[in-house]
């Protein structure tokens, strides 16, 4: 089951929309709330968002045939960096996707994971993974917000479609 290029563009736009909404929401948190340890793999709001940002960046490099030397650095774990660099990264994804065709979506993309293992995936699977990965971690951050007494913004795909 392949996904056409227009649907992939729409879902890349969705992930940008949802991430930007969540970023806007977390700018109102205190430094203590941003770094409160929830005992998850990325521990807190800030590091979970930085993880998604770093993954989005790594995957864009991969679909461009590039390799990043590192996944995430300490410089990525700052709200100021995320609010500046992540929307710009989303824009690079959008620009990258403009010429995408249905045939391009079927292309098999070779890449190496962060451990150096070689993989090949159809492009459409990679792009849906990028979107799904972001959705998973935005859900975690939404749960963190609720646990701290905040109401997260609506991020559901259906909310995006309705907008």
C-alpha angles and dihedrals in degrees: 000000000000126000121226122245095250092055090049091051090049092051093047086053089049093054090050091048093049095044092048092049091051092045090053090051096051093050086079093059123103118245088254092054092047091055102034107136112238092177093243126131092271093032103212148021095272098047093044091054091045088053092055091046091051092048091050088052094048093049093049088053090049096051087050090054093250132126125218117215092216137024101214136354134198089258089065093059097078125098091222090057093047095048090050105035104034097060088047089052090050088053091052089052090051093049090047090052097049096088094037113130131195088253091052089053089060094051116117111237120206117211143150124240122228091273091055096254114148118236138170125204135166109260093240090059092051092050093048088049091054090052094043093047090054092047091052095052095040085057089054091051090048088055091049089052092051091048088056093050098259127125112232119219118260106270103167118132089237089058089054091049091050092051 
